[in-house]
Amino acid sequence: MEETSDFENAAEQQLYARIVYHMNHLGLFVLVVGFVLYLTGMLAPHVPLEDLHKYWSLPLDQYLEKTGAPTGWQWISELGYGDAAPLLGVAVLASITIVCYLVLFFKFLQRGIRPLVAITVIELFLMLLSASNLIQIAH
Amino acid sequence: MKQNILFKLILFLITFLLPSILLAGTPAEFIMPWWGWPTILFFTTFLIGIFGVMAGIGGGVLFVPLATSFFPFHIDFVRGTGLFIALGSSLAAAPHLLEKNLASLKLAMPAALVASTFAIIGAFLGLWLSALNPAYIQGSLGVTIISIVFIMLFAKNSENPSVTHGNYLTQLLQINGIYTEETTGKEVRWTVHNTTKGMFGFVIVGLLAGIFGLGAGWANVAILNLVMGAPVKVAVATSSFALSITDSTAAWIYMNKGAVLPMLTVPSMVGIMLGAKIGSKLLPKVKPSVIRNMVIGVLFFAGVRSLMKAFGI
């Protein structure tokens, strides 16, 4: 084993834990509220609840074609629809790691730990790239 | 007493899974009211949450094969939901694991970077293959699940592997840490070796997460513990935490493509989280090996069913 002094946990670990804890609670709250608005009919959905079973067994492209459900970031402009409202909570949950990595980037930069700064930058790039909807596949 | 609890749990499993098994793919789905399948899905994920925790595996690996095999939902939506189940479970567990220093940020970051790069490739590959012919995904899912069953049967974790010193990459990234072993109160100092080999393993983990929406915790633990030599507790906790990073990238892709159906995703996430809470309370009262064997049996059955569906049987 290495010398005792060589072993340490990242100082940023506790801060990361706190961010995840609070944002996860926020995300779940928003998710459940959005879903309740959808289920109770307080927000009308694109696809009526009683018709949903006709579409959920279709392949994705056919589902989108027949329902006009939002893709990319369209859901933001359609948050008034019941089936788009829960996506706000989904987005909060999917953003937690991005927020944590932004904080890590500045912390590692301050401490001058270049390998970890590099990892953080590449990971942030990948996460933002996938969130941006800029990369597409050809069918 | 233990057997009694186990018997009740098995009875619960059969009671809730049986309707979905019997009704899957039949015209009954059109007779059932719209809330029928989401309700069965909620109870199924609730049970997956209980059994997943007790068997020590993530919910995604049970959810995806069961939901694609026994529910009427298209595999595109099941994979999207599977990713969010894995993400939700991982985010819920992460704060506690990080605070206790069981999950290591320094170990998770490079592993997750490799895995998330390939999760993006996997997510696109999965959606592309599914657009060509869903049977490709269904068949390869069946093969993957049956392979997981064999890995789970034969891979034996090593509690505290002997790692004398890390290699260049380990030193460069300062991958080491300390945690307190609660059963003895002693501090355990650890580092890892074979970091490059381990990173190759995460290529596979990332691809599987992206293609199938599987959490791949079963593979993470094997790589971190058996290949890289992290103590088993650190491997299990870091694996669980790293999934929150890997799955975030793939989850955005599924969301952007419109493959996240709230009617499937929300009941599943809530069900699995509630189930996991119950499962963690039941954990001290049941024999984990019995549960693990039972879960392996269910996985094998789901894997075979996936293969049969791919061949139109």
Interface residues (C-beta under 8 A of the other chain):
Chain A: M1 E2 T4 D6 F7 E8 N9 A10 E12 Q13 Q14 Y16 A17 R18 V20 Y21 N24 G27 L28 L31 V32 G34 F35 Y38 L49 E50 D51 L52 H53 W56 S57 L58 P59 L60 D61 Y63 L64 A69 P70 T71 G72 W73 D83 A85 P86 L87 V90 A91 L93 A94 S95 I96 T97 I98 L104 I113 P115 L116 I119 T120 I122 E123 L126 M127 L129 S130 A131 N133 I135 I137 H139
Chain B: E29 F30 M32 P33 W34 W35 W37 P72 F73 H74 D76 F77 F84 L87 G88 L91 A92 A94 P95 H96 L98 E99 N101 S104 L105 K106 M109 P110 A112 L113 S116 T117 I120 A123 F124 L127 W128 S130 A131 P134 V163 T164 H165 G166 L172 L173 Q174 N176 G177 I178 Y179 R189 W190 T191 S244 I245 S248 T249 A250 A251 W252 I253 M255 N256 K257 G258 A259 V260 L261 P262 M263 L264 T265 V266 M269 V270
